[in-house]
Amino acid sequence: MSPVGYMEAVVAWLVLAISGGLEVVWASALKASDGFSKPLYSVIVAVAAFASFWLLAYAMKSLPLGTAYPVWVGIGAVGSFIIGIVAFGEAASPLRLASAALIVIGIAGLKLAEG
């Protein structure tokens, strides 16, 4: 891979990670919005969701769909799972933790299989 191609891939993965982080933001704000009854959280949902999707689309210019989308969903799912436990007092049972670990393993597997 050329230096330019390498940097393009690094930027795409960084953008994808930021996009996944924004998915956690909008999902958490969605919970906090109480069914869109709290305007501030509702605005955060809209802005973060738009930015998350836009950055995902940008990352997909360089990354394969079959890798980028599942990684994005996985970051959002595991990040939201963690926020649910920490900020919203949701259960952290061994089965839930093991299930989240399987998602992380799956994300790592997709990245490793990409080559």
All heavy atoms as an XYZ file, in Angstrom:
826
protein
N       0.850     -1.178      0.000
C       0.000      0.000      0.000
C       0.893      1.237      0.000
O       1.842      1.334      0.757
C      -0.915     -0.034      1.234
C      -1.848      1.150      1.323
S      -2.939      1.197      2.788
C      -4.017     -0.155      2.479
N       0.535      2.180     -0.849
C       1.310      3.410     -0.929
C       1.065      4.260      0.317
O       0.066      4.087      1.014
C       0.902      4.199     -2.178
O      -0.389      4.757     -2.004
N       1.985      5.197      0.591
C       1.792      6.075      1.751
C       0.463      6.833      1.697
O      -0.195      7.019      2.716
C       2.983      7.026      1.702
C       4.027      6.279      0.954
C       3.294      5.428     -0.043
N       0.060      7.263      0.492
C      -1.209      7.989      0.360
C      -2.372      7.055      0.667
O      -3.300      7.413      1.396
C      -1.352      8.592     -1.062
C      -2.738      9.176     -1.264
C      -0.285      9.654     -1.298
N      -2.334      5.826      0.147
C      -3.391      4.854      0.418
C      -3.460      4.488      1.890
O      -4.542      4.319      2.447
N      -2.292      4.396      2.519
C      -2.242      4.084      3.946
C      -2.880      5.202      4.755
O      -3.686      4.958      5.656
C      -0.788      3.854      4.389
C      -0.645      3.606      5.865
C      -0.966      2.373      6.413
C      -0.226      4.623      6.725
C      -0.859      2.143      7.774
C      -0.111      4.403      8.085
C      -0.424      3.165      8.605
O      -0.325      2.945      9.945
N      -2.528      6.437      4.443
C      -3.089      7.577      5.172
C      -4.598      7.684      4.941
O      -5.352      8.011      5.861
C      -2.395      8.884      4.770
C      -1.009      9.033      5.358
S      -0.974      8.833      7.164
C      -2.007     10.163      7.698
N      -5.032      7.401      3.728
C      -6.467      7.421      3.426
C      -7.205      6.398      4.292
O      -8.275      6.681      4.835
C      -6.686      7.117      1.951
C      -8.134      7.167      1.516
C      -8.293      6.894      0.040
O      -7.582      7.518     -0.764
O      -9.148      6.050     -0.296
N      -6.626      5.220      4.431
C      -7.240      4.183      5.267
C      -7.256      4.592      6.735
O      -8.257      4.382      7.437
C      -6.503      2.856      5.085
N      -6.169      5.175      7.206
C      -6.103      5.622      8.601
C      -7.170      6.684      8.860
O      -7.885      6.629      9.870
C      -4.697      6.155      8.955
C      -4.693      6.876     10.290
C      -3.684      5.018      8.947
N      -7.290      7.643      7.949
C      -8.299      8.701      8.103
C      -9.696      8.089      8.081
O     -10.557      8.449      8.893
C      -8.137      9.780      7.011
C      -9.340     10.718      6.978
C      -6.854     10.567      7.221
N      -9.944      7.146      7.179
C     -11.260      6.513      7.093
C     -11.612      5.801      8.395
O     -12.743      5.902      8.884
C     -11.307      5.541      5.916
N     -10.646      5.081      8.972
C     -10.909      4.385     10.241
C     -11.118      5.374     11.384
O     -11.966      5.152     12.245
C      -9.780      3.401     10.566
C      -9.957      2.123      9.811
C      -9.290      1.719      8.696
C     -10.897      1.083     10.108
N      -9.755      0.501      8.281
C     -10.735      0.086      9.127
C     -11.852      0.903     11.098
C     -11.509     -1.081      9.113
C     -12.619     -0.253     11.083
C     -12.444     -1.224     10.111
N     -10.378      6.463     11.394
C     -10.562      7.498     12.419
C     -11.943      8.129     12.302
O     -12.653      8.301     13.297
C      -9.462      8.555     12.309
C      -9.521      9.689     13.314
C      -9.387      9.168     14.741
C      -8.426     10.706     13.025
N     -12.332      8.455     11.077
C     -13.655      9.034     10.835
C     -14.744      8.045     11.253
O     -15.747      8.423     11.869
C     -13.802      9.456      9.357
C     -15.249      9.757      9.000
C     -12.917     10.663      9.062
N     -14.552      6.765     10.948
C     -15.520      5.745     11.337
C     -15.642      5.657     12.863
O     -16.744      5.544     13.398
C     -15.141      4.389     10.750
C     -16.129      3.252     11.013
C     -17.487      3.539     10.397
C     -15.570      1.941     10.481
N     -14.520      5.733     13.557
C     -14.545      5.688     15.025
C     -15.296      6.891     15.596
O     -16.108      6.750     16.528
C     -13.125      5.626     15.576
N     -15.058      8.066     15.040
C     -15.765      9.270     15.489
C     -17.260      9.130     15.201
O     -18.106      9.453     16.041
C     -15.178     10.534     14.825
C     -13.749     10.771     15.318
C     -16.064     11.760     15.084
C     -12.982     11.801     14.511
N     -17.575      8.607     14.033
C     -18.968      8.388     13.661
C     -19.661      7.434     14.634
O     -20.800      7.672     15.059
C     -19.030      7.833     12.233
O     -20.342      7.516     11.869
N     -18.961      6.361     15.005
C     -19.509      5.425     15.987
C     -19.697      6.077     17.344
O     -20.683      5.828     18.039
N     -18.759      6.935     17.725
C     -18.897      7.675     18.979
C     -20.106      8.587     18.966
O     -20.826      8.706     19.969
N     -20.360      9.212     17.829
C     -21.542     10.068     17.712
C     -22.827      9.250     17.752
O     -23.868      9.737     18.196
C     -21.479     10.901     16.428
C     -20.497     12.059     16.481
C     -20.279     12.652     15.100
C     -20.987     13.124     17.453
N     -22.756      7.993     17.308
C     -23.925      7.123     17.434
C     -24.256      6.906     18.912
O     -25.430      6.904     19.305
C     -23.689      5.781     16.739
C     -24.936      4.923     16.753
C     -24.759      3.558     16.142
O     -23.621      3.182     15.786
O     -25.766      2.846     16.059
N     -23.227      6.750     19.718
C     -23.432      6.607     21.167
C     -24.069      7.881     21.728
O     -24.988      7.815     22.559
C     -22.100      6.290     21.886
C     -22.292      6.265     23.398
C     -21.507      4.987     21.381
N     -23.606      9.034     21.262
C     -24.157     10.316     21.730
C     -25.635     10.409     21.395
O     -26.469     10.713     22.265
C     -23.379     11.510     21.120
C     -24.099     12.826     21.399
C     -21.954     11.547     21.638
N     -25.988     10.141     20.126
C     -27.400     10.326     19.779
C     -28.291      9.276     20.432
O     -29.424      9.581     20.821
C     -27.644     10.477     18.288
C     -27.477      9.297     17.370
C     -26.456      9.093     16.496
C     -28.380      8.204     17.171
N     -26.659      7.933     15.793
C     -27.838      7.371     16.172
C     -29.597      7.839     17.740
C     -28.453      6.205     15.743
C     -30.219      6.669     17.312
C     -29.648      5.870     16.313
N     -27.799      8.050     20.587
C     -28.613      7.021     21.239
C     -28.836      7.364     22.716
O     -29.947      7.202     23.246
C     -27.948      5.659     21.101
N     -27.795      7.860     23.368
C     -27.919      8.251     24.778
C     -28.841      9.450     24.938
O     -29.666      9.499     25.853
C     -26.537      8.572     25.353
O     -25.681      7.460     25.230
N     -28.704     10.414     24.038
C     -29.577     11.589     24.077
C     -31.023     11.199     23.774
O     -31.962     11.788     24.324
C     -29.087     12.650     23.100
N     -31.208     10.192     22.918
C     -32.552      9.709     22.624
C     -33.222      9.180     23.889
O     -34.387      9.474     24.167
C     -32.490      8.626     21.549
C     -33.809      8.112     20.991
C     -34.584      9.218     20.302
C     -33.528      6.976     20.004
N     -32.480      8.416     24.666
C     -32.996      7.925     25.949
C     -33.302      9.098     26.875
O     -34.368      9.154     27.490
C     -31.967      6.985     26.580
C     -32.272      6.552     27.999
C     -33.411      5.578     28.066
C     -33.565      5.036     29.491
N     -34.809      4.327     29.649
N     -32.369     10.040     26.957
C     -32.535     11.187     27.857
C     -33.636     12.145     27.393
O     -34.161     12.903     28.205
C     -31.212     11.939     27.998
N     -33.991     12.097     26.115
C     -35.009     13.009     25.597
C     -36.414     12.661     26.083
O     -37.338     13.457     25.920
C     -35.002     13.019     24.064
O     -35.644     11.857     23.554
N     -36.568     11.474     26.673
C     -37.857     11.039     27.215
C     -38.957     11.147     26.151
O     -39.960     11.824     26.330
C     -38.205     11.851     28.466
C     -39.297     11.198     29.298
O     -39.428      9.960     29.257
O     -40.026     11.942     29.989
N     -38.695     10.436     25.031
C     -39.691     10.444     23.951
C     -39.781     11.774     23.235
O     -40.857     12.186     22.809
N     -38.662     12.464     23.087
C     -38.561     13.778     22.448
C     -39.355     14.852     23.201
O     -39.753     15.853     22.622
C     -38.994     13.731     20.976
C     -38.054     12.967     20.095
C     -38.481     11.794     19.485
C     -36.771     13.396     19.866
C     -37.620     11.076     18.675
C     -35.901     12.696     19.055
C     -36.329     11.524     18.452
N     -39.544     14.651     24.498
C     -40.266     15.664     25.280
C     -39.326     16.700     25.894
O     -39.798     17.681     26.464
C     -41.097     14.989     26.388
O     -40.242     14.361     27.339
N     -38.029     16.492     25.769
C     -37.041     17.445     26.282
C     -36.292     18.038     25.087
O     -35.485     17.356     24.443
C     -36.088     16.751     27.253
C     -36.812     16.217     28.487
C     -35.872     15.528     29.431
C     -36.641     15.012     30.650
N     -35.799     14.217     31.533
N     -36.553     19.305     24.778
C     -36.023     19.907     23.550
C     -34.505     19.853     23.401
O     -34.011     19.570     22.305
C     -36.516     21.356     23.612
C     -37.711     21.322     24.509
C     -37.441     20.230     25.496
N     -33.754     20.123     24.454
C     -32.295     20.128     24.334
C     -31.785     18.756     23.889
O     -30.995     18.655     22.948
C     -31.632     20.548     25.640
C     -30.097     20.464     25.647
C     -29.494     21.396     24.598
C     -29.545     20.764     27.022
N     -32.245     17.713     24.547
C     -31.811     16.372     24.182
C     -32.300     15.992     22.785
O     -31.609     15.286     22.046
C     -32.270     15.348     25.220
C     -31.524     15.461     26.520
C     -32.166     15.923     27.667
C     -30.175     15.122     26.603
C     -31.480     16.032     28.871
C     -29.482     15.240     27.800
C     -30.140     15.686     28.928
O     -29.452     15.794     30.106
N     -33.463     16.474     22.409
C     -33.997     16.197     21.079
C     -33.117     16.815     19.991
O     -32.860     16.199     18.960
C     -35.436     16.712     20.965
O     -36.261     16.071     21.925
N     -32.639     18.029     20.249
C     -31.732     18.695     19.299
C     -30.405     17.939     19.232
O     -29.841     17.740     18.145
C     -31.523     20.179     19.682
C     -30.395     20.803     18.882
C     -32.814     20.953     19.498
N     -29.901     17.502     20.371
C     -28.654     16.725     20.392
C     -28.817     15.451     19.565
O     -27.928     15.078     18.792
C     -28.219     16.411     21.835
C     -27.801     17.696     22.544
C     -27.080     15.384     21.857
C     -27.578     17.552     24.041
N     -29.959     14.787     19.687
C     -30.227     13.580     18.882
C     -30.111     13.913     17.404
O     -29.407     13.231     16.651
C     -31.628     12.991     19.185
C     -31.978     11.901     18.170
C     -31.701     12.444     20.590
N     -30.799     14.960     16.973
C     -30.827     15.302     15.551
C     -29.446     15.663     15.014
O     -29.027     15.166     13.958
C     -31.809     16.454     15.312
N     -28.731     16.493     15.734
C     -27.410     16.940     15.269
C     -26.411     15.790     15.270
O     -25.684     15.578     14.288
C     -26.906     18.122     16.129
C     -25.456     18.458     15.821
C     -27.800     19.339     15.929
N     -26.382     15.027     16.355
C     -25.420     13.918     16.440
C     -25.752     12.824     15.442
O     -24.841     12.228     14.844
C     -25.385     13.356     17.867
N     -27.036     12.541     15.221
C     -27.412     11.510     14.247
C     -27.005     11.936     12.838
O     -26.436     11.146     12.079
C     -28.912     11.228     14.315
N     -27.279     13.183     12.487
C     -26.882     13.668     11.165
C     -25.371     13.573     10.983
O     -24.888     13.056      9.966
C     -27.343     15.113     10.946
C     -26.875     15.674      9.632
C     -27.554     15.381      8.464
C     -25.725     16.449      9.568
C     -27.099     15.864      7.238
C     -25.259     16.936      8.351
C     -25.947     16.647      7.184
N     -24.613     14.048     11.965
C     -23.151     14.015     11.871
C     -22.642     12.581     11.817
O     -21.721     12.268     11.047
C     -22.530     14.758     13.050
N     -23.251     11.706     12.586
C     -22.832     10.307     12.601
C     -23.035      9.661     11.241
O     -22.140      8.987     10.716
C     -23.611      9.549     13.687
O     -23.233      8.196     13.715
N     -24.214      9.848     10.651
C     -24.491      9.268      9.332
C     -23.603      9.885      8.257
O     -23.111      9.188      7.365
C     -25.967      9.452      8.957
C     -26.873      8.463      9.629
C     -27.741      8.870     10.629
C     -26.871      7.125      9.255
C     -28.587      7.972     11.253
C     -27.714      6.216      9.874
C     -28.572      6.633     10.871
N     -23.387     11.183      8.332
C     -22.557     11.854      7.333
C     -21.116     11.325      7.386
O     -20.515     11.032      6.359
C     -22.587     13.370      7.557
C     -21.887     14.127      6.472
C     -22.375     14.435      5.242
C     -20.557     14.633      6.520
N     -21.424     15.118      4.522
C     -20.292     15.250      5.281
C     -19.563     14.628      7.493
C     -19.083     15.860      4.994
C     -18.349     15.237      7.199
C     -18.126     15.841      5.965
N     -20.577     11.195      8.601
C     -19.212     10.677      8.744
C     -19.128      9.203      8.345
O     -18.126      8.774      7.764
C     -18.708     10.885     10.172
C     -18.439     12.337     10.562
C     -18.129     12.440     12.050
C     -17.323     12.935      9.729
N     -20.180      8.433      8.625
C     -20.207      7.043      8.165
C     -20.149      6.990      6.643
O     -19.382      6.204      6.068
C     -21.466      6.335      8.679
C     -21.714      4.916      8.153
C     -20.588      3.967      8.567
C     -23.071      4.409      8.642
N     -20.932      7.809      5.992
C     -20.922      7.848      4.528
C     -19.549      8.239      4.002
O     -19.059      7.669      3.017
C     -21.991      8.827      4.023
N     -18.911      9.191      4.659
C     -17.567      9.608      4.248
C     -16.577      8.448      4.406
O     -15.769      8.184      3.500
C     -17.112     10.811      5.080
C     -15.746     11.317      4.679
C     -15.610     12.202      3.615
C     -14.609     10.895      5.348
C     -14.358     12.659      3.231
C     -13.350     11.337      4.971
C     -13.231     12.219      3.915
O     -11.986     12.654      3.529
N     -16.634      7.747      5.520
C     -15.721      6.617      5.747
C     -15.952      5.516      4.720
O     -15.012      4.846      4.286
C     -15.889      6.075      7.166
N     -17.209      5.335      4.313
C     -17.533      4.284      3.346
C     -17.013      4.577      1.939
O     -17.041      3.696      1.079
C     -19.039      4.048      3.296
C     -19.569      3.265      4.452
S     -21.336      3.004      4.189
C     -21.672      1.817      5.463
N     -16.528      5.782      1.714
C     -15.869      6.059      0.435
C     -14.617      5.204      0.290
O     -14.237      4.839     -0.814
C     -15.478      7.538      0.336
C     -16.636      8.477      0.158
C     -16.107      9.901      0.254
C     -16.717     10.812     -0.747
N     -16.172     12.161     -0.661
N     -13.983      4.872      1.417
C     -12.725      4.126      1.403
C     -12.843      2.732      1.994
O     -12.016      1.876      1.691
C     -11.654      4.885      2.192
O     -11.461      6.168      1.667
N     -13.812      2.509      2.859
C     -13.930      1.222      3.543
C     -15.072      0.417      2.951
O     -16.088      0.980      2.541
C     -14.181      1.442      5.042
C     -13.106      2.208      5.799
C     -13.563      2.487      7.231
C     -11.799      1.448      5.791
N     -14.951     -0.905      2.937
C     -16.035     -1.729      2.412
C     -17.279     -1.660      3.300
O     -17.170     -1.587      4.536
C     -15.469     -3.148      2.412
C     -14.124     -3.098      3.025
C     -13.781     -1.683      3.343
N     -18.438     -1.696      2.675
C     -19.707     -1.670      3.388
C     -19.780     -2.773      4.437
O     -20.188     -2.529      5.573
C     -20.866     -1.840      2.385
C     -22.242     -2.154      2.974
C     -22.769     -0.971      3.754
C     -23.198     -2.561      1.882
N     -19.382     -3.979      4.059
C     -19.479     -5.136      4.942
C     -18.588     -5.055      6.163
O     -18.751     -5.845      7.100
N     -17.653     -4.132      6.174
C     -16.812     -3.894      7.347
C     -17.254     -2.627      8.068
O     -17.466     -2.632      9.278
C     -15.327     -3.768      6.946
O     -14.919     -4.971      6.300
C     -14.447     -3.516      8.158
N     -17.404     -1.532      7.315
C     -17.684     -0.227      7.928
C     -18.995     -0.217      8.694
O     -19.037      0.233      9.857
C     -17.690      0.865      6.861
N     -20.068     -0.704      8.091
C     -21.362     -0.619      8.757
C     -21.414     -1.479     10.024
O     -21.830     -0.983     11.071
C     -22.503     -0.972      7.797
C     -23.849     -0.827      8.451
C     -24.377      0.434      8.716
C     -24.575     -1.937      8.842
C     -25.602      0.582      9.342
C     -25.803     -1.803      9.468
C     -26.314     -0.548      9.714
O     -27.513     -0.410     10.349
N     -20.992     -2.740      9.979
C     -21.015     -3.514     11.229
C     -20.109     -2.934     12.323
O     -20.457     -2.991     13.502
C     -20.531     -4.905     10.811
C     -20.810     -4.994      9.365
C     -20.646     -3.590      8.846
N     -18.968     -2.379     11.953
C     -18.092     -1.764     12.954
C     -18.784     -0.547     13.564
O     -18.780     -0.357     14.783
C     -16.716     -1.394     12.346
C     -15.927     -0.496     13.280
C     -15.937     -2.665     12.014
N     -19.420      0.259     12.729
C     -20.149      1.439     13.211
C     -21.253      1.024     14.179
O     -21.390      1.592     15.261
C     -20.725      2.182     12.005
C     -21.549      3.388     12.299
C     -21.104      4.616     12.680
C     -22.975      3.495     12.218
N     -22.169      5.486     12.825
C     -23.327      4.819     12.540
C     -23.985      2.598     11.873
C     -24.643      5.263     12.544
C     -25.293      3.043     11.874
C     -25.605      4.362     12.216
N     -22.031      0.028     13.783
C     -23.111     -0.469     14.651
C     -22.537     -1.031     15.951
O     -23.073     -0.793     17.036
C     -23.949     -1.544     13.924
C     -24.895     -2.249     14.885
C     -24.727     -0.920     12.776
N     -21.431     -1.761     15.849
C     -20.814     -2.350     17.041
C     -20.314     -1.304     18.010
O     -20.521     -1.425     19.228
N     -19.673     -0.266     17.486
C     -19.210      0.827     18.353
C     -20.411      1.454     19.052
O     -20.394      1.685     20.267
C     -18.431      1.892     17.552
C     -17.107      1.336     17.044
C     -18.197      3.151     18.405
C     -16.413      2.229     16.023
N     -21.456      1.710     18.296
C     -22.649      2.305     18.881
C     -23.322      1.398     19.894
O     -23.752      1.845     20.957
N     -23.393      0.111     19.575
C     -24.064     -0.837     20.472
C     -23.303     -0.999     21.785
O     -23.882     -0.906     22.870
C     -24.221     -2.188     19.782
N     -22.005     -1.231     21.689
C     -21.214     -1.443     22.903
C     -21.081     -0.135     23.687
O     -21.194     -0.129     24.924
C     -19.831     -2.046     22.570
C     -18.947     -2.101     23.800
C     -20.008     -3.444     21.980
N     -20.885      0.968     22.988
C     -20.807      2.255     23.672
C     -22.107      2.598     24.382
O     -22.104      3.056     25.530
N     -23.232      2.353     23.718
C     -24.534      2.613     24.337
C     -24.786      1.673     25.509
O     -25.383      2.069     26.519
C     -25.649      2.469     23.294
O     -25.488      3.439     22.284
N     -24.332      0.446     25.375
C     -24.431     -0.526     26.467
C     -23.694     -0.007     27.706
O     -24.228     -0.025     28.815
C     -23.847     -1.862     25.993
C     -23.662     -2.893     27.070
C     -24.743     -3.581     27.585
C     -22.403     -3.179     27.557
C     -24.573     -4.540     28.578
C     -22.216     -4.133     28.543
C     -23.307     -4.813     29.062
N     -22.485      0.502     27.496
C     -21.682      1.027     28.607
C     -22.347      2.258     29.224
O     -22.455      2.376     30.455
C     -20.240      1.336     28.139
C     -19.516      0.026     27.801
C     -19.476      2.130     29.201
C     -18.219      0.210     27.044
N     -22.821      3.176     28.377
C     -23.501      4.373     28.882
C     -24.770      3.982     29.639
O     -25.105      4.577     30.673
C     -23.832      5.358     27.735
C     -22.550      5.899     27.113
C     -24.734      6.501     28.216
C     -21.666      6.711     28.042
N     -25.476      2.989     29.146
C     -26.675      2.518     29.836
C     -26.373      2.070     31.251
O     -27.130      2.362     32.189
N     -25.267      1.378     31.412
C     -24.873      0.906     32.743
C     -24.421      2.070     33.622
O     -24.878      2.230     34.750
C     -23.758     -0.160     32.629
C     -24.318     -1.435     32.003
C     -23.141     -0.459     33.998
C     -23.249     -2.431     31.577
N     -23.534      2.889     33.069
C     -22.917      3.963     33.857
C     -23.884      5.111     34.150
O     -23.993      5.567     35.288
C     -21.648      4.492     33.134
C     -21.095      5.721     33.821
C     -20.598      3.404     33.032
N     -24.594      5.584     33.119
C     -25.409      6.786     33.277
C     -26.874      6.516     33.614
O     -27.524      7.351     34.239
C     -25.331      7.632     32.005
N     -27.373      5.359     33.189
C     -28.801      5.097     33.367
C     -29.086      3.953     34.342
O     -30.231      3.549     34.509
C     -29.467      4.832     32.010
C     -29.431      6.013     31.085
C     -28.550      6.057     30.020
C     -30.266      7.106     31.295
C     -28.508      7.147     29.161
C     -30.232      8.203     30.451
C     -29.349      8.230     29.381
N     -28.043      3.428     34.972
C     -28.222      2.417     35.999
C     -28.753      1.076     35.513
O     -29.387      0.341     36.264
N     -28.477      0.746     34.258
C     -28.944     -0.535     33.719
C     -28.096     -1.680     34.257
O     -26.968     -1.478     34.708
C     -28.926     -0.481     32.191
C     -29.898      0.559     31.652
C     -29.799      0.759     30.145
O     -29.025      0.052     29.480
O     -30.511      1.652     29.642
N     -28.634     -2.872     34.198
C     -27.972     -4.054     34.760
C     -26.685     -4.390     34.011
O     -26.595     -4.235     32.790
C     -28.913     -5.251     34.701
N     -25.696     -4.868     34.765
C     -24.417     -5.322     34.200
C     -24.215     -6.784     34.575
O     -23.218     -7.156     35.174
C     -23.272     -4.466     34.710
N     -25.161     -7.611     34.186
C     -25.084     -9.032     34.537
C     -23.969     -9.709     33.743
O     -23.561     -9.216     32.679
C     -26.417     -9.721     34.244
O     -26.634     -9.786     32.844
N     -23.483    -10.843     34.226
C     -22.430    -11.555     33.499
C     -22.823    -11.900     32.057
O     -22.004    -11.776     31.146
C     -22.218    -12.821     34.332
C     -22.614    -12.422     35.717
C     -23.753    -11.455     35.533
N     -24.068    -12.295     31.834
C     -24.498    -12.638     30.476
C     -24.506    -11.410     29.567
O     -24.094    -11.479     28.406
C     -25.877    -13.305     30.500
C     -26.407    -13.775     29.143
C     -25.423    -14.732     28.464
C     -27.764    -14.434     29.303
N     -24.949    -10.277     30.094
C     -24.935     -9.040     29.286
C     -23.506     -8.628     28.969
O     -23.200     -8.221     27.842
C     -25.657     -7.901     30.025
C     -27.165     -8.128     30.121
C     -27.874     -6.920     30.710
N     -28.070     -5.963     29.608
C     -27.988     -4.649     29.730
N     -27.719     -4.100     30.886
N     -28.183     -3.869     28.690
N     -22.613     -8.708     29.947
C     -21.206     -8.353     29.714
C     -20.563     -9.293     28.703
O     -19.827     -8.854     27.808
C     -20.436     -8.366     31.031
C     -20.840     -7.282     32.039
C     -20.192     -7.550     33.389
C     -20.472     -5.905     31.526
N     -20.841    -10.580     28.810
C     -20.286    -11.557     27.862
C     -20.820    -11.298     26.454
O     -20.073    -11.402     25.474
C     -20.615    -12.980     28.314
N     -22.077    -10.953     26.359
C     -22.665    -10.667     25.049
C     -22.024     -9.439     24.406
O     -21.742     -9.427     23.204
C     -24.172    -10.470     25.185
O     -24.777    -11.646     25.674
N     -21.778     -8.403     25.202
C     -21.096     -7.213     24.682
C     -19.679     -7.566     24.252
O     -19.183     -7.074     23.231
C     -21.089     -6.101     25.727
N     -19.017     -8.438     25.007
C     -17.667     -8.879     24.639
C     -17.685     -9.601     23.299
O     -16.760     -9.456     22.488
C     -17.080     -9.774     25.726
N     -18.723    -10.374     23.033
C     -18.834    -11.059     21.739
C     -18.962    -10.066     20.590
O     -18.423    -10.295     19.503
C     -20.021    -12.023     21.748
C     -19.841    -13.281     22.583
C     -21.150    -14.059     22.658
C     -18.726    -14.153     22.019
N     -19.660     -8.957     20.827
C     -19.756     -7.916     19.797
C     -18.373     -7.349     19.504
O     -17.990     -7.180     18.340
C     -20.736     -6.804     20.220
C     -22.157     -7.358     20.305
C     -20.674     -5.624     19.245
C     -23.157     -6.404     20.940
N     -17.602     -7.066     20.551
C     -16.241     -6.532     20.382
C     -15.375     -7.533     19.617
O     -14.629     -7.162     18.702
C     -15.609     -6.169     21.743
C     -14.141     -5.801     21.595
C     -16.386     -5.040     22.400
N     -15.480     -8.805     19.953
C     -14.720     -9.842     19.246
C     -15.122     -9.873     17.775
O     -14.270     -9.993     16.886
C     -14.919    -11.214     19.926
C     -14.239    -11.220     21.292
C     -14.394    -12.349     19.045
C     -14.630    -12.389     22.174
N     -16.412     -9.746     17.506
C     -16.876     -9.722     16.121
C     -16.335     -8.535     15.343
O     -15.937     -8.667     14.179
N     -16.296     -7.362     15.974
C     -15.742     -6.172     15.326
C     -14.262     -6.391     15.000
O     -13.805     -6.104     13.898
C     -15.911     -4.928     16.219
C     -17.382     -4.560     16.338
C     -15.113     -3.746     15.678
C     -17.659     -3.513     17.403
N     -13.523     -6.903     15.968
C     -12.100     -7.173     15.753
C     -11.918     -8.187     14.629
O     -11.024     -8.041     13.785
C     -11.457     -7.678     17.044
N     -12.764     -9.200     14.593
C     -12.679    -10.208     13.541
C     -12.910     -9.624     12.170
O     -12.221     -9.969     11.201
N     -13.885     -8.726     12.044
C     -14.143     -8.089     10.749
C     -12.942     -7.267     10.305
O     -12.564     -7.281      9.126
C     -15.380     -7.201     10.840
C     -16.719     -7.929     10.863
C     -17.846     -6.949     11.165
C     -16.972     -8.641      9.550
N     -12.340     -6.541     11.228
C     -11.161     -5.731     10.878
C     -10.000     -6.626     10.467
O      -9.328     -6.375      9.467
C     -10.773     -4.838     12.070
C      -9.458     -4.092     11.897
C      -9.465     -3.186     10.698
C      -8.161     -2.443     10.552
N      -7.606     -2.478      9.223
N      -9.761     -7.691     11.229
C      -8.656     -8.596     10.904
C      -8.889     -9.306      9.578
O      -7.946     -9.530      8.813
C      -8.462     -9.606     12.024
C      -7.953     -9.041     13.359
C      -7.991    -10.111     14.441
C      -6.555     -8.463     13.193
N     -10.128     -9.663      9.293
C     -10.440    -10.366      8.048
C     -10.340     -9.460      6.837
O     -10.190     -9.946      5.716
C     -11.839    -10.969      8.143
N     -10.411     -8.145      7.067
C     -10.344     -7.199      5.952
C      -8.979     -7.288      5.259
O      -8.879     -7.134      4.061
C     -10.591     -5.780      6.452
C     -10.596     -4.752      5.349
C     -10.747     -3.353      5.879
O      -9.727     -2.794      6.330
O     -11.857     -2.839      5.869
N      -7.935     -7.550      6.046
C      -6.604     -7.708      5.462
C      -5.936     -6.478      5.199
O      -5.628     -5.559      4.942
